């Protein structure tokens, strides 16, 4: 059996993050599941899963993660920055606050979580940032996603920079730019749109990559999509 790992996942109340919790705990790994709404995961009652409410844009909540790691785990093998904030509006209608909300979660929150977790990670650790095809060159970008896609582009660049900065000491940093996945977030933004991939299918791919991808990749942006968006 593969070595049991300590894995942190953000954005676990629904969609891909929720599916990741089930898959990784079923595989025998320890999971710290973080989201603003802890109820869905806490209701699973899994012995190798810890969860509490955590808003990654709130310094006090981020400090709670540090306290948990100091007192309970002492080391982290994998961090999956999965939290995402999506707002769909024509560019002419977007307000400064819309951009601030998008970057607060998709960039600043991911950066803050990474800063807290890094001291608990070793050279063979793996940070997996979840971006979007909308944040990378060459994809058909949904109109209305100026704030979302540009913030996901910033997350891609952050991944590359951190991989370079930590290449001697580790951990590894990689980024998965996901295509459209059938999640509640997508349905809210684009009612009626049918994505080619389910949340569980994508979660399975992310799980496999997070466990083994750092053996072959570091500082890489992988486009995970069977369609253009």
C-alpha positions in Angstrom: 0.0 0.0 0.0 1.3 3.5 -0.8 2.6 5.6 2.1 -0.2 7.5 3.9 0.2 11.2 3.3 -1.1 14.4 5.0 -3.0 16.4 2.4 -4.6 19.8 2.7 -7.4 20.8 0.3 -9.1 24.2 0.1 -12.6 24.7 -1.3 -14.0 21.4 -0.1 -17.7 22.2 0.5 -18.8 21.2 -3.0 -17.7 20.3 -6.5 -14.1 19.1 -7.2 -12.9 19.8 -3.7 -15.7 17.8 -2.0 -15.0 14.8 -4.4 -11.3 15.0 -3.6 -11.9 14.6 0.1 -13.9 11.3 -0.5 -11.3 9.9 -2.9 -8.2 10.7 -0.9 -9.7 9.5 2.5 -10.9 6.3 0.9 -7.4 5.8 -0.4 -6.2 5.9 3.2 -4.6 9.4 3.3 -5.1 12.0 6.0 -7.0 15.0 4.8 -7.5 18.5 6.2 -10.5 19.9 4.4 -10.9 23.6 4.4 -13.8 25.8 3.2 -15.9 28.7 4.4 -18.7 26.2 4.9 -17.4 23.1 6.8 -20.8 21.5 7.1 -20.8 19.2 4.0 -17.5 17.6 4.9 -18.1 17.4 8.6 -21.2 15.5 7.8 -19.2 12.7 6.2 -17.8 11.6 9.6 -14.5 10.2 8.3 -11.9 9.3 10.9 -8.9 10.3 8.8 -10.4 13.7 7.8 -10.2 16.9 9.8 -12.2 20.0 8.8 -13.1 23.4 10.1 -14.5 26.6 8.6 -11.7 28.6 6.9 -12.0 31.7 4.8 -8.6 31.8 3.0 -8.9 35.6 2.7 -9.1 36.0 6.5 -5.8 36.2 8.4 -7.4 34.8 11.6 -8.6 31.7 9.7 -5.2 31.2 8.1 -3.6 31.4 11.6 -5.9 28.6 12.7 -4.4 26.4 10.0 -0.9 27.2 11.3 -2.1 26.3 14.8 -3.6 23.0 13.6 -0.3 22.0 11.9 1.8 22.9 14.9 -0.4 20.9 17.3 -1.8 18.0 15.2 0.1 17.1 12.1 3.6 18.7 12.2 4.2 17.9 8.5 2.3 18.3 5.2 3.0 16.2 2.1 0.6 17.8 -0.4 -1.3 21.1 -0.6 -4.1 21.5 -3.2 -5.1 25.1 -3.6 -8.5 24.4 -5.1 -10.6 27.3 -3.8 -12.0 29.5 -6.5 -14.2 32.5 -6.9 -16.0 33.1 -10.2 -17.9 36.1 -11.2 -19.4 36.4 -14.7 -20.2 39.9 -15.9 -19.5 41.9 -19.1 -16.2 43.8 -18.6 -18.1 47.1 -18.8 -20.2 46.1 -15.8 -17.3 44.8 -13.6 -16.5 46.9 -10.6 -13.2 47.2 -8.8 -14.7 45.1 -5.9 -15.4 42.3 -8.4 -11.7 42.2 -9.3 -10.7 42.5 -5.7 -12.9 39.6 -4.7 -11.6 37.4 -7.5 -7.9 38.1 -6.7 -8.5 37.8 -2.9 -9.5 34.2 -3.3 -7.8 33.0 -6.5 -4.4 34.7 -5.9 -3.9 36.2 -2.4 -5.7 33.4 -0.6 -3.7 30.7 -2.4 -0.5 32.6 -1.7 -1.3 33.0 2.0 -2.2 29.4 2.4 1.0 28.4 0.7 3.1 30.6 3.0 1.6 29.0 6.1 2.1 25.4 4.8 5.6 25.7 3.4 7.5 25.4 6.7 5.8 22.1 7.3 6.7 20.6 3.9 9.9 18.7 2.9 11.8 18.5 -0.4 9.5 15.8 -1.7 6.3 17.8 -0.9 3.9 18.9 -3.7 1.9 22.1 -4.0 -0.8 21.8 -6.7 -2.5 25.0 -7.7 -5.8 24.7 -9.5 -6.1 27.2 -12.3 -8.3 27.4 -15.4 -7.9 27.1 -19.2 -9.2 30.7 -19.1 -6.0 31.8 -17.5 -3.7 30.3 -20.1 -2.8 31.4 -23.7 -4.5 29.7 -26.6 -7.8 28.8 -25.0 -11.3 30.0 -26.0 -12.1 32.2 -23.1 -15.7 32.5 -22.0 -16.9 36.2 -22.3 -17.6 37.8 -19.0 -14.7 36.3 -17.1 -12.2 39.2 -17.2 -11.8 39.1 -13.4 -11.8 35.4 -13.0 -9.5 34.4 -15.9 -7.0 37.2 -15.3 -6.7 36.1 -11.6 -6.2 32.5 -12.7 -3.5 33.7 -15.0 -1.8 35.3 -12.1 -2.0 32.0 -10.2 -0.2 30.3 -13.1 2.7 32.8 -13.0 2.9 32.5 -9.2 3.3 28.7 -9.6 6.2 29.2 -12.0 7.9 31.7 -9.8 7.7 29.6 -6.6 9.0 26.5 -8.4 12.1 28.5 -9.4 12.5 30.0 -5.9 12.2 26.6 -4.1 13.9 24.4 -6.7 16.8 23.6 -4.5 14.9 22.9 -1.2 11.5 21.8 -2.5 8.6 21.4 -2.4 7.6 21.1 -6.1 5.0 23.5 -7.5 2.7 22.6 -10.4 -0.5 24.0 -11.8 -3.4 22.3 -13.4 -5.3 24.6 -15.8 -8.7 22.9 -15.9 -11.2 23.0 -18.7 -14.9 23.2 -18.1 -16.1 20.8 -15.3 -19.7 20.2 -14.4 -19.8 21.9 -11.0 -22.2 24.1 -9.1 -19.9 27.0 -9.7 -20.1 26.5 -13.4 -23.9 26.1 -13.4 -24.3 29.3 -11.4 -22.1 31.3 -13.9 -23.4 29.6 -17.0 -26.9 28.1 -16.5 -27.6 25.3 -18.9 -24.0 24.8 -20.1 -23.0 21.2 -20.1 -19.4 20.5 -19.5 -17.7 17.3 -20.8 -16.2 16.3 -17.5 -17.8 15.6 -14.1 -16.5 16.9 -10.8 -15.6 13.3 -9.7 -13.8 12.5 -12.9 -11.6 15.6 -12.6 -11.1 15.0 -8.8 -9.7 11.5 -9.7 -7.2 13.1 -12.1 -6.2 15.7 -9.6 -5.7 13.1 -6.9 -3.5 11.0 -9.1 -1.4 14.0 -10.2 -1.0 15.3 -6.7 0.3 12.0 -5.4 2.8 11.3 -8.2 3.1 14.4 -10.5 6.0 15.9 -8.6 8.3 13.0 -9.5 8.2 14.1 -13.2 7.1 17.8 -13.1 8.1 21.0 -11.3 7.0 24.5 -12.3 4.8 23.1 -15.0 1.4 24.2 -16.2 -0.7 21.3 -17.5 -3.8 22.0 -19.5 -6.4 19.4 -18.4 -9.2 19.7 -20.9 -10.8 17.5 -23.6 -12.5 20.6 -25.1 -11.4 24.1 -25.9 -12.7 26.1 -22.9 
